[in-house]
Amino acid sequence: MLLRAVSCILYCMGKRRKNGARKVSLDAKERILGSDWGAINFNEQDWRQQIRVQKYLKLITMLCISRFKWSGLPNGIDARYLELTLFDNGVALFFPDKRWHRFVVTSGNFGNVNNYNNPTIFNPIATGYSYKQLNSKECVPIWDNPLRCTMKDILTDYAIRLAIADRALDVSLDNASVPLIIACSETQKLTVQNIMRAREEGTPYIYTYDSADINSMFNTFPNTTPFIADKVLNVKTQIWNELVNFLGIQNSTTEKKERLITDEVQAGNEKTNVFRASFLQCRQQACDTINELWLLRGGMEPLSVDWSDYLSGGILDTEGDEVE
């Protein structure tokens, strides 16, 4: 009975120690990867793919919020916050806060549309900020695009496609690094290793037994996986060019720009201008309304916005130059 009791105690102590070590291991993984992943169901390939998607979402977000240059913003209004709000929600609200006696920009929702589907009621929303409901004479909405909605779903799709291209590129590079596979018997493994080591070291003479049959000693299976990294990079470049064109950013769709003819330059600029104008005009219309309602009447500097691409700011002509 005494031996059985001691055995039970030792078993329980060992199980408790094992469970405790497992819990510490899980907690450590959750601290590194985040509790959403869960250490038990962690899949490294899924985690790496999520990292790729997040990488491109961050890069695309930086491109989106850096496309425009605001001038004449009243004191206290951050252009970065304004563009981030437009990126996240598709609309930002500009209005004078009568409590603080200054202009503010917030996120918000809207409703009570008129016959032109223009909202007439706005509810400002911001972190640590609240304000009363505003009408169309007290608030000016700044829209990100003519559809008046966020483009995050479209941009997320581009990020996923770019991440898939990166995954295919990684797989191709991993396959290219697969070593030569050699099959031999267990008794001849050491002999084969010595022969291959001498070959890799560049030994001028390799000696073996006169009874050794090199032809039948082992079989080699070379890595015949096709190398497609260059094709994947080409597809990735096309996806990226399509994305930046959609954002209104001027870029060349070919790596050898000197081969472009005038018609190709004109066609590329026309496509860029269509997307660029769709984003820019919404912001300029809001600037005109804000200037008319408040800034010009108060003798303040007028609000304006332009494209921030210093090499090709504004709308492009057929020669690729800026239209004044």
SVG drawing of the C-alpha trace seen along z (x, -y; Angstrom):
<svg xmlns="http://www.w3.org/2000/svg" viewBox="-36 -89 81 96">
<polyline fill="none" stroke="black" stroke-width="0.4" points="0.0,0.0 2.8,-2.4 4.6,-1.7 1.3,-2.3 0.7,-5.6 4.3,-6.8 3.8,-5.8 0.6,-7.8 2.2,-10.8 5.2,-10.7 2.8,-10.2 0.7,-13.2 3.8,-15.4 5.2,-14.4 1.9,-15.1 1.6,-18.5 5.1,-19.4 4.5,-18.3 1.2,-20.3 3.0,-23.3 5.8,-23.2 3.2,-22.9 1.3,-25.9 4.5,-27.9 5.3,-26.9 1.8,-27.9 1.9,-31.2 5.3,-32.0 4.0,-31.3 0.9,-33.4 3.1,-36.3 5.1,-36.0 2.3,-35.3 -0.7,-36.8 -3.5,-35.0 -5.7,-35.1 -3.4,-32.5 -3.6,-30.1 -0.5,-28.1 -2.3,-24.7 -3.6,-25.2 -0.6,-27.3 0.2,-26.8 3.5,-28.4 2.6,-28.6 -0.7,-30.4 1.1,-32.7 3.8,-33.6 1.0,-34.3 -0.8,-36.6 2.5,-38.4 2.9,-38.9 -0.7,-40.3 -0.1,-42.7 3.1,-43.8 1.4,-44.8 -1.5,-46.4 0.9,-48.7 2.8,-49.6 -0.5,-50.3 -1.8,-52.4 1.3,-54.5 0.9,-55.1 -2.8,-56.0 -2.3,-58.6 0.7,-60.2 -0.9,-61.0 -2.2,-64.4 -0.8,-67.7 -3.1,-69.9 -2.6,-73.6 -4.3,-76.1 -5.6,-73.6 -6.6,-75.5 -4.5,-75.2 -5.0,-71.9 -6.0,-69.8 -3.6,-67.0 -3.4,-66.2 -2.2,-62.7 -5.3,-62.0 -7.5,-63.4 -6.2,-61.1 -6.2,-58.1 -9.9,-58.8 -10.7,-59.0 -8.8,-55.7 -10.6,-53.9 -14.1,-55.3 -14.4,-56.9 -15.5,-60.2 -14.2,-62.8 -16.3,-65.6 -15.1,-69.2 -16.9,-71.6 -16.3,-74.4 -16.4,-73.2 -18.2,-76.1 -17.1,-74.8 -13.4,-75.0 -13.8,-77.9 -11.8,-76.2 -12.2,-73.9 -12.0,-70.1 -11.9,-67.0 -13.5,-63.8 -14.8,-60.5 -18.6,-60.0 -21.7,-58.6 -24.5,-60.3 -28.1,-59.9 -31.4,-61.6 -30.3,-61.8 -32.1,-64.2 -33.3,-63.5 -29.7,-63.6 -28.7,-61.1 -26.7,-63.7 -26.8,-63.3 -28.1,-66.2 -27.5,-64.9 -24.0,-64.1 -22.8,-62.6 -19.2,-63.3 -17.2,-60.4 -13.6,-60.4 -11.5,-58.9 -12.2,-60.6 -14.4,-63.2 -18.2,-63.7 -20.3,-66.4 -23.9,-67.1 -25.6,-66.1 -24.9,-68.5 -26.8,-69.5 -25.5,-70.3 -25.0,-74.0 -22.9,-73.2 -20.7,-70.4 -19.0,-69.7 -18.2,-66.0 -14.9,-65.3 -15.3,-62.2 -12.5,-60.0 -14.0,-59.0 -17.1,-59.5 -18.6,-56.2 -18.4,-57.7 -17.2,-54.5 -13.9,-53.0 -11.7,-51.2 -10.1,-49.0 -11.8,-45.9 -10.3,-46.4 -6.9,-47.3 -7.0,-44.2 -7.6,-42.1 -4.5,-43.5 -2.5,-42.8 -3.7,-39.2 -2.7,-38.8 0.7,-40.2 1.1,-38.0 0.2,-34.9 2.9,-36.0 5.4,-36.2 4.5,-32.8 4.9,-31.3 8.3,-33.1 9.4,-31.6 8.3,-28.1 10.2,-28.4 13.4,-29.5 13.0,-26.8 12.6,-24.1 15.7,-25.5 17.7,-24.9 16.8,-21.2 20.1,-19.2 21.0,-16.2 19.3,-13.0 21.4,-9.9 20.1,-6.4 22.4,-3.7 22.5,-0.7 23.1,-1.2 26.4,0.7 27.7,-1.6 26.5,-4.9 29.9,-5.8 31.8,-5.0 29.4,-7.1 29.7,-10.0 33.5,-9.9 33.4,-9.8 31.0,-12.8 33.0,-14.7 36.2,-14.2 34.3,-15.3 33.0,-18.5 36.5,-19.3 38.0,-19.0 40.3,-16.2 42.3,-15.3 42.2,-11.6 39.5,-9.5 40.5,-6.1 38.2,-3.2 38.3,0.6 38.9,2.6 35.7,4.6 33.5,1.5 31.1,1.1 30.6,-2.6 27.8,-2.2 25.7,0.0 26.8,-1.5 24.3,-4.3 21.6,-6.1 21.3,-9.9 18.1,-11.9 18.9,-15.4 16.6,-18.3 14.6,-18.8 12.1,-21.3 11.6,-24.1 12.8,-27.6 9.8,-30.0 10.9,-32.8 11.4,-35.2 7.9,-34.5 6.5,-35.0 8.3,-38.4 6.9,-39.4 3.3,-38.6 3.9,-40.4 5.2,-43.5 2.0,-43.5 -0.2,-43.3 1.7,-46.2 1.5,-48.3 -2.3,-47.7 -2.6,-48.7 -0.6,-52.0 -2.5,-52.9 -5.7,-52.5 -4.4,-54.8 -3.6,-57.4 0.1,-57.1 2.1,-57.6 4.3,-54.6 5.7,-52.8 4.1,-49.5 7.4,-48.3 10.9,-48.1 12.4,-49.6 10.9,-53.0 13.0,-54.2 11.0,-51.8 7.7,-53.5 6.2,-55.4 4.1,-58.5 0.7,-56.7 1.7,-54.3 2.7,-57.3 -0.6,-59.0 -2.7,-55.9 -0.9,-55.4 -1.3,-59.0 -5.0,-59.0 -5.7,-56.0 -3.7,-57.6 -5.6,-60.8 -9.0,-59.1 -8.2,-57.5 -6.3,-60.5 -9.1,-62.9 -11.7,-60.7 -9.9,-61.0 -8.7,-64.6 -11.9,-66.2 -13.9,-65.0 -11.3,-66.7 -11.3,-69.8 -15.1,-70.1 -15.0,-69.9 -12.3,-72.6 -14.5,-74.9 -17.5,-74.5 -15.4,-75.0 -13.8,-78.2 -17.2,-79.5 -18.9,-78.8 -16.2,-79.8 -12.6,-80.5 -13.0,-83.2 -15.7,-85.0 -13.4,-84.9 -10.4,-86.3 -8.5,-83.0 -6.2,-81.3 -8.2,-79.3 -8.0,-75.5 -6.7,-73.7 -5.4,-70.2 -3.2,-68.9 -1.4,-65.8 1.8,-65.4 3.8,-63.7 6.5,-66.3 7.6,-64.8 4.2,-64.7 1.9,-66.7 -1.6,-67.5 -3.1,-66.2 -0.7,-64.8 -0.8,-65.8 0.0,-63.5 3.7,-64.2 3.9,-63.2 4.3,-66.7 2.2,-68.5 -0.8,-70.6 -0.7,-74.0"/>
</svg>
